[in-house]
Amino acid sequence: MMNEFFKQRVYRGLVRRLNNLKIARTARLVSRNSPPAQGQPVVFFKASTGIDDLSWNSGFHLLASWALRLKGIPVAYFACNAGMSKCVLGTNRDDPHKEMPCKTCVAQSRALYAGMPSKVEGQRSQVDWFGFERDPQLVSRISHLSVPELSTFHFENLPLGALCLPALRWVLRIHHLSDDKNTRYLLREYILSAWNVARKFEKFLDQTNPRAVIVFNGQFFPEATARFVAQKRGIRVITHEVGLQPASAFFTDGEATAYPIHIPDEFELNDEQNAKLDEYLAKRFQGDFSMAGIKFWADMKGLDESFLQKAAQFKQIVPVFTNVIFDTSQPHANTVFEDMFDWLGMTLDVIKQHPETLFIIRAHPDELRVRKSSRETVEGWVDSRQVRNEANVVFVGPREALSSYELIQRSKFVMVYNSTIGLEASIMGMPVLCAGKARFTQYPTVFFPQTVDDVRRKMKEFLAAEEIEVPVEFKRNARRFLYYQLFRTSLPFGDFLEPSVRTTQARLKSFELDELLESEAVKVILEGVLDGGDFLLRE
């Protein structure tokens, strides 16, 4: 076992080294073939998109910046050079005091920016490597604060506490933070690091006067701070994330994790578009899909005989689909309830009042992802509330490959917090009761009451109803929204990037620079950045 692990580690290291050499060669070609730059630069901020390998978002960052430079647009990179006492990806949640992996991280970043000058006036592009300086005044101000006090801490008109919370929750894999020594330590260090980013980035913006700033999703504290600082000055900020399709990116003027999409009222799917969407859904319903290099259901299975026998004892079935509590979508979702577990608590109260209904509480498969497993899980909540003792509840854990879609087909209605399966259930024609703000709730696609009491009332109403009437526009809007997500907002980079040894990481493919500029994805990004375009693929 150890021998196999060692071989895999050596192999990954070799692949990474070869990939970095290819990146460096291509970067130098870009430098040699870029025309003289004119106008205000576009700033690319790099701090949370990888440590010792090329992440998908680092790949999108790099390719977009290369395309701009090849078009004669000045690009300025603001990159971390041990610029935080604690960073998001480098934090060891089991040992918060462990030294950051700055050496390998900076080496990886330097491979990306090979052949580029640092702060040389008159050059086409530059890299500003920011380091860390601890502010004694801020250290003194926060040294004795509790976690609740740190969470709401402001300093010189910057909401540093709020900017750091999503990253802290993501790192600790929890939502409800304990006011203990380690949590206080990490939040203090994140606040100090965010303040350092703010000060250094302010100076960088003074020097560069950019037309736009491009950052990774805007939720982790370095990017959230950079976004806040830039927007405060009235500078346009563009965020990016992995798209819904394999090897694809999503760019937006809004927050990428909220997935803002503008769909014209008059847009209707034609026969060809409907067929295209149906082909995708057919694969999805069989478990043939992946997100950010992760394939969740390799062996999706149908409902077995024991489940069907149990279900036959009840009047109706209602599945309850949950989310990962620390996910970066959750700050957007928590508009009606304090958090997902608050919603589950309300749901359990109603469950106990309806013994005639079988409720299936399903944990999200991403709760136990390797190297990203949640510490505050739905299963933990189920056990703490003794939910398994309820005769009308079945809990489906994150490792169980039971077909959610077959379950939906047998259900009276579907309950979700902000899970994408709510959108798919709506496409299937099912009534969907949503409790958290989701990507798809920006359009009428599901029932989405706006208060806790209204969610409870609607749940009881649905349970008692003989039939639930679903507005016709829900299915229409759900199909339109999913189509846009898949085929308009997901910018394809498969000609330039491919999965690496770990599918969550990417490798650069061999290509000509002209091919990059002719790419539809790159054309959309250039138009979006330079001309205020909508970052949507044309059809």
Backbone torsions as a table, in degrees:
resi	resn	phi	psi	omega
1	MET	NA	-48.2	179.6
2	MET	-64.2	-38.0	179.2
3	ASN	-63.4	-42.4	178.6
4	GLU	-64.9	-42.2	177.8
5	PHE	-60.3	-43.4	-179.3
6	PHE	-63.9	-41.9	179.9
7	LYS	-63.8	-41.4	178.4
8	GLN	-63.0	-40.6	-179.3
9	ARG	-65.5	-42.9	177.9
10	VAL	-63.4	-42.3	-179.8
11	TYR	-63.6	-44.8	177.8
12	ARG	-60.1	-40.9	179.2
13	GLY	-63.1	-40.6	179.1
14	LEU	-65.8	-45.5	179.2
15	VAL	-61.1	-43.3	179.4
16	ARG	-61.9	-43.9	-179.8
17	ARG	-61.8	-46.2	179.4
18	LEU	-64.2	-38.8	178.8
19	ASN	-63.7	-44.2	179.9
20	ASN	-64.9	-35.3	176.5
21	LEU	-64.4	-40.7	178.1
22	LYS	-65.5	-42.7	178.1
23	ILE	-59.9	-46.0	-178.5
24	ALA	-62.5	-41.8	177.9
25	ARG	-61.7	-44.6	-179.5
26	THR	-67.3	-39.2	178.7
27	ALA	-60.5	-39.9	178.6
28	ARG	-68.4	-36.9	175.5
29	LEU	-61.8	-42.5	177.9
30	VAL	-59.9	-45.0	179.8
31	SER	-60.8	-41.3	-177.0
32	ARG	-73.8	-28.0	-173.4
33	ASN	-103.4	3.7	178.8
34	SER	-83.1	132.4	178.3
35	PRO	-71.5	168.2	177.4
36	PRO	-55.2	132.6	-175.7
37	ALA	-83.8	145.1	178.7
38	GLN	-137.8	148.6	174.6
39	GLY	89.9	-174.1	179.6
40	GLN	-70.3	144.0	-179.3
41	PRO	-79.7	164.0	168.0
42	VAL	-104.2	128.5	-178.5
43	VAL	-93.8	132.5	172.9
44	PHE	-112.7	122.1	-176.8
45	PHE	-100.2	127.5	-179.4
46	LYS	-129.1	115.6	175.5
47	ALA	-148.9	-27.7	-172.2
48	SER	-129.4	31.9	-178.4
49	THR	-119.7	42.3	175.1
50	GLY	129.9	156.6	179.8
51	ILE	-119.0	-58.5	-174.8
52	ASP	-127.4	20.6	179.9
53	ASP	-157.1	171.4	179.2
54	LEU	-86.7	109.2	175.0
55	SER	-78.8	164.7	177.8
56	TRP	-59.9	-43.0	-178.2
57	ASN	-69.8	-32.2	172.6
58	SER	-63.4	-37.8	177.3
59	GLY	-63.1	-44.8	178.9
60	PHE	-62.7	-43.8	178.5
61	HIS	-56.0	-48.0	-175.6
62	LEU	-68.1	-48.9	-177.0
63	LEU	-64.1	-40.8	178.5
64	ALA	-64.2	-41.5	-179.4
65	SER	-68.6	-37.8	176.7
66	TRP	-61.8	-43.1	-178.8
67	ALA	-62.2	-42.4	178.1
68	LEU	-61.4	-45.8	-179.0
69	ARG	-63.6	-40.0	178.5
70	LEU	-65.6	-20.4	176.4
71	LYS	-91.7	3.8	178.8
72	GLY	83.1	16.3	177.6
73	ILE	-92.8	124.8	179.1
74	PRO	-64.6	137.5	179.3
75	VAL	-123.2	135.2	176.4
76	ALA	-123.3	125.6	-179.5
77	TYR	-100.3	134.3	173.9
78	PHE	-113.8	105.3	-169.4
79	ALA	-123.8	148.0	-175.8
80	CYS	-77.7	129.3	173.0
81	ASN	-125.6	76.1	-173.2
82	ALA	55.2	42.4	-174.4
83	GLY	-85.9	4.5	178.3
84	MET	-137.6	140.6	178.0
85	SER	-67.1	-33.8	173.2
86	LYS	-140.2	129.4	177.5
87	CYS	-112.1	170.3	-173.9
88	VAL	-67.7	-54.4	-175.0
89	LEU	-74.2	-23.3	-178.4
90	GLY	-87.7	-12.2	-177.6
91	THR	-69.0	131.9	172.7
92	ASN	-96.6	110.1	-174.4
93	ARG	-67.4	-22.8	177.7
94	ASP	-84.1	-21.0	-179.8
95	ASP	-142.7	77.9	-174.1
96	PRO	-58.0	-23.9	-178.6
97	HIS	-85.8	-2.7	-178.9
98	LYS	-62.7	141.9	-177.4
99	GLU	-61.5	143.5	179.3
100	MET	-71.5	147.9	-179.8
101	PRO	-83.4	49.6	-173.1
102	CYS	-62.7	-36.7	-175.8
103	LYS	-59.6	-51.4	-178.8
104	THR	-69.4	-35.6	-178.4
105	CYS	-65.8	-47.9	-179.5
106	VAL	-66.0	-38.5	177.4
107	ALA	-60.5	-41.1	178.1
108	GLN	-63.6	-44.3	179.8
109	SER	-64.0	-39.2	-179.5
110	ARG	-65.7	-30.8	175.2
111	ALA	-64.9	-37.3	179.8
112	LEU	-66.1	-36.5	-174.1
113	TYR	-104.4	31.1	-178.3
114	ALA	-59.3	140.9	175.1
115	GLY	75.0	13.8	-177.7
116	MET	-110.6	141.6	-179.9
117	PRO	-73.9	156.3	175.7
118	SER	-112.9	113.0	175.3
119	LYS	55.2	42.0	177.3
120	VAL	-104.1	115.9	-175.4
121	GLU	-62.6	138.8	176.4
122	GLY	89.9	-9.5	179.3
123	GLN	-80.2	162.3	-177.5
124	ARG	-66.3	-34.6	-177.3
125	SER	-151.3	165.7	-177.1
126	GLN	-150.7	158.5	173.9
127	VAL	-121.1	126.1	174.5
128	ASP	-105.6	111.3	-178.9
129	TRP	-92.2	109.3	-176.3
130	PHE	-93.5	136.1	177.4
131	GLY	-102.2	-172.8	-175.7
132	PHE	-111.6	134.0	172.9
133	GLU	-131.8	123.7	-179.2
134	ARG	-80.7	128.9	-179.2
135	ASP	-88.5	110.3	-176.5
136	PRO	-59.1	-37.3	-179.9
137	GLN	-63.6	-44.1	179.4
138	LEU	-68.3	-39.4	176.3
139	VAL	-54.4	-46.3	-179.1
140	SER	-64.5	-39.9	-176.5
141	ARG	-66.0	-32.5	-171.8
142	ILE	-108.1	-2.3	-170.5
143	SER	-62.2	-28.0	-176.4
144	HIS	-115.0	13.8	-177.6
145	LEU	-83.2	148.6	176.5
146	SER	-81.0	171.2	177.5
147	VAL	-60.6	-46.0	175.9
148	PRO	-59.0	-38.9	179.5
149	GLU	-69.7	-40.9	177.8
150	LEU	-65.1	-34.2	-176.5
151	SER	-64.7	-26.2	-178.7
152	THR	-112.5	15.6	-173.5
153	PHE	-72.0	132.0	173.9
154	HIS	-114.6	146.3	177.6
155	PHE	-146.1	118.6	-179.3
156	GLU	49.5	52.0	175.4
157	ASN	66.5	17.8	174.5
158	LEU	-112.4	125.2	178.1
159	PRO	-78.9	66.7	-171.1
160	LEU	-58.5	-40.1	179.8
161	GLY	-60.5	-50.5	-179.0
162	ALA	-64.2	-35.1	179.5
163	LEU	-66.3	-27.7	-175.9
164	CYS	-92.2	-18.5	-173.3
165	LEU	-60.0	-49.1	-179.3
166	PRO	-57.2	-39.3	179.7
167	ALA	-67.3	-42.2	-179.9
168	LEU	-62.5	-43.9	179.1
169	ARG	-64.6	-38.7	179.1
170	TRP	-65.1	-43.7	-179.5
171	VAL	-64.7	-44.5	-178.2
172	LEU	-81.6	-9.8	179.2
173	ARG	61.5	36.1	178.3
174	ILE	-142.3	167.2	173.5
175	HIS	-107.2	-45.7	-177.6
176	HIS	-85.7	109.9	-173.8
177	LEU	-85.6	135.3	175.1
178	SER	-83.2	143.9	177.2
179	ASP	-89.0	64.8	-178.9
180	ASP	-113.0	175.3	-173.5
181	LYS	-58.6	-48.1	-176.5
182	ASN	-66.7	-40.8	-180.0
183	THR	-66.6	-42.9	176.7
184	ARG	-60.7	-42.3	-179.3
185	TYR	-60.9	-49.4	-178.1
186	LEU	-63.6	-43.9	-178.6
187	LEU	-65.5	-38.2	175.7
188	ARG	-61.7	-46.3	-178.0
189	GLU	-66.5	-35.8	176.4
190	TYR	-65.0	-41.9	179.2
191	ILE	-63.1	-44.8	178.0
192	LEU	-62.0	-40.1	-179.7
193	SER	-70.0	-40.3	178.0
194	ALA	-62.9	-40.0	178.6
195	TRP	-65.5	-38.5	176.6
196	ASN	-63.5	-43.5	176.7
197	VAL	-58.9	-45.1	-178.2
198	ALA	-60.1	-47.5	-178.5
199	ARG	-63.9	-46.8	-177.5
200	LYS	-68.2	-38.1	-178.1
201	PHE	-71.8	-34.7	175.1
202	GLU	-57.4	-47.2	179.0
203	LYS	-63.2	-40.3	179.6
204	PHE	-63.0	-41.3	178.3
205	LEU	-65.9	-36.7	175.8
206	ASP	-59.1	-42.0	-175.8
207	GLN	-74.5	-34.9	-171.4
208	THR	-99.3	-28.4	-177.5
209	ASN	46.3	62.1	-171.1
210	PRO	-75.8	158.2	173.6
211	ARG	-81.2	-25.1	-178.9
212	ALA	-161.6	156.9	175.9
213	VAL	-122.0	133.8	179.7
214	ILE	-117.1	125.5	-177.2
215	VAL	-133.2	156.1	167.2
216	PHE	-60.4	169.7	-156.3
217	ASN	-38.7	-13.3	175.4
218	GLY	86.2	5.6	-179.5
219	GLN	-99.0	-38.1	178.4
220	PHE	-69.6	148.5	-166.3
221	PHE	-60.7	-35.5	178.4
222	PRO	-62.4	-47.1	-179.6
223	GLU	-70.8	-38.2	177.8
224	ALA	-62.2	-38.9	178.9
225	THR	-68.6	-46.0	178.8
226	ALA	-60.1	-41.9	179.5
227	ARG	-63.7	-43.8	-179.4
228	PHE	-62.3	-47.0	-178.1
229	VAL	-62.5	-44.4	-178.8
230	ALA	-67.2	-44.8	-179.0
231	GLN	-65.7	-31.5	176.6
232	LYS	-60.6	-29.7	178.2
233	ARG	-88.5	-2.6	-177.5
234	GLY	83.0	16.4	178.6
235	ILE	-86.5	136.4	179.3
236	ARG	-67.9	133.4	178.8
237	VAL	-121.0	128.5	178.7
238	ILE	-112.2	133.1	178.5
239	THR	-114.1	157.1	179.6
240	HIS	-140.3	155.1	178.9
241	GLU	-150.2	172.2	172.8
242	VAL	-67.6	143.3	178.9
243	GLY	-84.8	-178.5	-177.4
244	LEU	-77.8	-24.4	179.0
245	GLN	-91.1	156.4	176.2
246	PRO	-58.2	141.5	176.9
247	ALA	54.1	38.0	-179.9
248	SER	-124.5	157.8	-178.3
249	ALA	-121.8	154.5	174.4
250	PHE	-122.6	120.2	177.4
251	PHE	-114.1	142.0	-178.0
252	THR	-155.6	153.9	171.6
253	ASP	-76.3	-16.8	179.1
254	GLY	-92.9	-152.6	176.9
255	GLU	-93.6	120.3	-173.6
256	ALA	-58.4	-35.3	-177.8
257	THR	-72.8	-16.6	175.4
258	ALA	-89.5	-17.3	175.1
259	TYR	56.5	56.8	177.3
260	PRO	-68.7	130.7	179.6
261	ILE	-135.0	132.5	173.6
262	HIS	-101.4	116.2	178.0
263	ILE	-111.1	119.6	179.3
264	PRO	-57.1	140.8	-178.1
265	ASP	-56.9	-33.3	-174.3
266	GLU	-83.5	-5.0	-176.7
267	PHE	-70.1	126.4	174.8
268	GLU	-132.0	141.5	178.6
269	LEU	-71.2	131.6	174.3
270	ASN	-86.2	-178.2	-175.9
271	ASP	-60.6	-42.8	-179.2
272	GLU	-64.6	-42.4	179.8
273	GLN	-67.7	-40.3	176.5
274	ASN	-61.2	-41.9	179.9
275	ALA	-65.1	-39.1	179.1
276	LYS	-63.0	-44.5	178.6
277	LEU	-67.1	-41.7	-179.4
278	ASP	-63.9	-35.5	177.6
279	GLU	-63.8	-42.2	177.0
280	TYR	-63.4	-46.1	-177.0
281	LEU	-64.2	-35.9	179.3
282	ALA	-60.7	-41.5	177.7
283	LYS	-69.6	-42.2	-179.1
284	ARG	-60.3	-43.1	-178.3
285	PHE	-67.6	-15.7	175.0
286	GLN	-96.8	2.5	179.5
287	GLY	85.8	11.0	-177.0
288	ASP	-93.0	76.9	178.7
289	PHE	-156.8	161.1	176.5
290	SER	-145.0	158.5	177.1
291	MET	-135.0	127.1	178.4
292	ALA	51.9	37.8	177.7
293	GLY	85.3	0.5	-178.9
294	ILE	-105.4	125.1	173.8
295	LYS	-101.6	111.9	-172.2
296	PHE	-78.9	-44.1	-174.4
297	TRP	-116.1	88.3	177.5
298	ALA	-75.5	-28.2	-175.0
299	ASP	-136.2	61.5	179.5
300	MET	-63.3	135.5	-179.0
301	LYS	-125.5	156.5	-179.0
302	GLY	-78.6	-179.0	179.8
303	LEU	-73.8	126.8	-176.4
304	ASP	-83.5	173.8	-173.6
305	GLU	-64.6	-38.0	-179.5
306	SER	-63.5	-38.8	177.8
307	PHE	-66.1	-45.0	-178.3
308	LEU	-63.0	-36.5	177.5
309	GLN	-65.7	-41.0	178.0
310	LYS	-65.4	-45.1	-178.4
311	ALA	-61.1	-32.3	-178.3
312	ALA	-64.8	-16.3	180.0
313	GLN	-82.2	-6.1	-175.2
314	PHE	-118.1	158.2	-178.6
315	LYS	-69.9	-37.0	-173.2
316	GLN	-157.3	162.5	-179.5
317	ILE	-119.4	137.1	175.2
318	VAL	-133.3	111.3	174.8
319	PRO	-81.4	146.1	179.8
320	VAL	-122.4	107.1	-176.2
321	PHE	-97.1	128.3	-174.7
322	THR	-107.0	177.2	179.4
323	ASN	-124.6	174.8	172.7
324	VAL	-83.5	123.0	-167.9
325	ILE	-65.1	-28.6	-176.6
326	PHE	-96.1	0.0	-174.9
327	ASP	-59.6	150.6	-176.7
328	THR	-70.9	-5.5	172.8
329	SER	-79.3	-19.8	-171.5
330	GLN	-67.0	-37.3	176.0
331	PRO	-57.3	-31.8	177.1
332	HIS	-75.7	-32.7	-172.7
333	ALA	-73.3	-32.3	-170.3
334	ASN	-80.5	69.4	179.5
335	THR	-107.7	-30.3	179.0
336	VAL	-98.8	-49.3	178.5
337	PHE	-102.8	158.4	177.4
338	GLU	-62.0	-38.4	177.7
339	ASP	-167.7	177.7	-176.6
340	MET	-60.5	-38.5	-178.8
341	PHE	-69.3	-29.2	173.9
342	ASP	-62.3	-42.6	176.4
343	TRP	-64.3	-43.7	179.2
344	LEU	-62.1	-35.8	177.4
345	GLY	-62.3	-45.2	176.7
346	MET	-62.6	-42.2	180.0
347	THR	-60.4	-41.4	-179.9
348	LEU	-64.0	-37.8	177.5
349	ASP	-58.5	-43.2	-179.7
350	VAL	-72.5	-37.3	178.2
351	ILE	-54.9	-43.0	-178.1
352	LYS	-65.5	-21.3	180.0
353	GLN	-89.8	-2.9	-175.5
354	HIS	-132.8	72.5	-179.1
355	PRO	-66.9	-14.1	-179.6
356	GLU	-78.4	-10.7	-175.0
357	THR	-110.4	135.1	174.8
358	LEU	-93.3	119.9	179.3
359	PHE	-102.8	130.9	177.9
360	ILE	-109.5	107.4	178.4
361	ILE	-91.7	116.8	-174.6
362	ARG	-111.4	124.2	175.7
363	ALA	-79.0	147.6	179.7
364	HIS	-72.9	138.3	-178.4
365	PRO	-62.3	-23.4	-177.5
366	ASP	-75.6	-7.3	180.0
367	GLU	-61.7	-29.1	-176.7
368	LEU	-116.1	25.7	178.9
369	ARG	-60.4	140.5	179.8
370	VAL	-57.4	132.4	-179.1
371	ARG	67.3	7.7	-178.9
372	LYS	-144.6	23.0	-174.4
373	SER	-70.3	141.3	-177.1
374	SER	-73.4	145.7	174.6
375	ARG	-101.2	-5.3	176.5
376	GLU	-129.1	92.2	-168.3
377	THR	-106.4	161.8	174.8
378	VAL	-65.6	-36.8	177.4
379	GLU	-62.7	-40.0	176.2
380	GLY	-61.7	-41.4	177.3
381	TRP	-64.5	-44.1	179.6
382	VAL	-57.0	-45.3	-178.9
383	ASP	-69.9	-39.6	-178.4
384	SER	-67.6	-29.1	179.7
385	ARG	-98.2	5.6	179.1
386	GLN	54.4	40.8	-176.1
387	VAL	-66.4	-30.3	-178.6
388	ARG	-65.0	-17.5	178.3
389	ASN	-75.8	-13.6	179.3
390	GLU	-78.6	123.6	-175.1
391	ALA	-65.3	-22.4	-175.9
392	ASN	-103.9	26.3	179.0
393	VAL	-129.0	133.9	169.4
394	VAL	-118.6	128.4	176.9
395	PHE	-101.3	130.0	178.1
396	VAL	-111.6	115.1	-176.1
397	GLY	-74.8	168.8	-176.1
398	PRO	-66.3	-20.6	-178.8
399	ARG	-89.6	-10.0	-176.8
400	GLU	-82.0	120.8	-174.3
401	ALA	-90.4	39.2	178.5
402	LEU	-70.7	140.5	-177.0
403	SER	-71.4	109.7	176.9
404	SER	-64.3	-30.5	-175.2
405	TYR	-74.0	-37.3	174.6
406	GLU	-66.6	-36.3	177.1
407	LEU	-63.2	-43.5	179.9
408	ILE	-60.5	-41.5	-178.2
409	GLN	-61.4	-26.5	-178.3
410	ARG	-95.8	4.4	-171.8
411	SER	-97.1	157.8	174.8
412	LYS	-78.4	-46.3	172.2
413	PHE	-154.0	170.0	-174.7
414	VAL	-119.0	138.2	176.0
415	MET	-113.0	132.5	177.1
416	VAL	-136.6	159.6	169.6
417	TYR	-89.8	-74.8	171.4
418	ASN	-140.7	23.4	-176.8
419	SER	-68.3	142.2	178.5
420	THR	-59.9	-22.4	-179.4
421	ILE	-65.4	-19.9	173.8
422	GLY	-63.9	-39.5	177.2
423	LEU	-64.4	-43.2	-179.1
424	GLU	-67.5	-37.7	177.5
425	ALA	-64.2	-37.2	177.6
426	SER	-65.1	-38.8	176.2
427	ILE	-62.8	-33.4	178.3
428	MET	-75.5	-2.8	178.1
429	GLY	89.0	10.2	-177.4
430	MET	-88.2	147.7	171.4
431	PRO	-69.0	133.0	-178.5
432	VAL	-124.8	123.3	176.7
433	LEU	-103.1	110.7	-174.8
434	CYS	-103.1	140.4	-176.6
435	ALA	-116.3	-13.0	179.0
436	GLY	-124.7	150.3	177.2
437	LYS	-64.1	124.4	-177.3
438	ALA	-118.4	170.4	176.6
439	ARG	-54.3	-41.2	-172.6
440	PHE	-85.3	-8.7	-179.4
441	THR	-78.6	-1.6	173.8
442	GLN	-70.9	-11.3	173.4
443	TYR	-128.0	153.4	178.2
444	PRO	-66.4	98.3	-178.7
445	THR	-126.5	-22.8	-175.5
446	VAL	-146.7	168.1	171.0
447	PHE	-77.4	121.8	-175.6
448	PHE	-136.2	78.8	178.0
449	PRO	-61.5	151.0	-170.7
450	GLN	-103.1	5.3	172.8
451	THR	-136.5	159.8	178.4
452	VAL	-60.3	-44.4	-179.7
453	ASP	-62.1	-37.4	180.0
454	ASP	-70.7	-34.8	175.2
455	VAL	-63.5	-45.9	179.1
456	ARG	-61.3	-44.0	-178.6
457	ARG	-63.4	-43.1	-178.6
458	LYS	-67.8	-37.2	177.5
459	MET	-61.6	-45.9	179.4
460	LYS	-65.6	-38.3	178.9
461	GLU	-62.7	-44.2	179.7
462	PHE	-65.4	-39.9	-179.4
463	LEU	-64.6	-33.3	-176.7
464	ALA	-87.5	-20.7	-173.3
465	ALA	-70.3	144.3	172.9
466	GLU	-70.5	-42.3	177.1
467	GLU	-138.6	147.9	177.9
468	ILE	-111.8	120.2	-179.1
469	GLU	-86.1	122.2	-179.1
470	VAL	-102.6	125.1	177.6
471	PRO	-54.8	137.2	-177.1
472	VAL	-57.7	-34.3	-175.6
473	GLU	-69.0	-17.8	-179.6
474	PHE	-61.2	-51.1	-178.4
475	LYS	-66.1	-42.1	179.0
476	ARG	-59.2	-49.5	-178.2
477	ASN	-67.4	-35.3	179.3
478	ALA	-63.9	-42.8	178.7
479	ARG	-66.8	-42.5	179.4
480	ARG	-62.5	-43.0	-178.0
481	PHE	-66.3	-46.2	-179.1
482	LEU	-64.9	-38.1	178.0
483	TYR	-60.2	-45.8	179.3
484	TYR	-61.7	-44.4	178.7
485	GLN	-57.9	-44.0	-173.9
486	LEU	-78.7	-44.9	-165.6
487	PHE	-116.7	-2.9	176.4
488	ARG	-119.3	-40.0	-176.7
489	THR	-92.5	-22.5	-178.7
490	SER	-82.9	101.0	-174.6
491	LEU	-84.2	118.8	-171.6
492	PRO	-77.3	126.6	176.4
493	PHE	-119.6	18.7	-177.7
494	GLY	-65.2	-18.5	177.1
495	ASP	-76.1	-13.9	-173.7
496	PHE	-123.4	-20.7	-179.1
497	LEU	-131.1	146.5	175.6
498	GLU	-141.0	159.4	178.9
499	PRO	-60.5	142.9	177.3
500	SER	-92.0	-160.8	179.1
501	VAL	-57.3	-49.1	168.3
502	ARG	-88.7	125.3	-174.9
503	THR	-68.6	-13.7	175.3
504	THR	-78.1	-8.2	176.9
505	GLN	-113.1	164.0	-174.6
506	ALA	-123.4	158.8	172.4
507	ARG	-122.3	144.2	177.4
508	LEU	-79.4	131.9	175.1
509	LYS	-84.9	166.6	173.6
510	SER	-83.9	133.1	179.6
511	PHE	-160.0	161.5	174.6
512	GLU	-86.8	149.8	-178.6
513	LEU	-62.1	-34.0	177.7
514	ASP	-62.6	-32.8	178.9
515	GLU	-64.9	-36.6	178.3
516	LEU	-62.6	-46.0	-177.8
517	LEU	-69.6	-24.5	178.9
518	GLU	-86.6	-7.6	-179.3
519	SER	-63.4	137.0	178.0
520	GLU	-62.2	-39.6	179.9
521	ALA	-61.5	-44.7	-178.9
522	VAL	-67.3	-39.9	177.1
523	LYS	-59.1	-41.9	178.9
524	VAL	-64.3	-42.2	179.9
525	ILE	-66.9	-43.3	178.8
526	LEU	-61.1	-44.4	178.2
527	GLU	-64.5	-39.9	179.8
528	GLY	-65.1	-44.0	-177.3
529	VAL	-74.1	-43.8	-171.4
530	LEU	-88.7	-30.1	-173.8
531	ASP	-121.6	11.2	179.2
532	GLY	71.4	27.4	179.7
533	GLY	-67.9	175.8	-171.5
534	ASP	-95.3	3.2	179.8
535	PHE	60.0	31.9	178.6
536	LEU	-111.9	138.9	174.3
537	LEU	-66.1	142.4	176.7
538	ARG	-84.8	157.4	178.8
539	GLU	-124.8	NA	NA
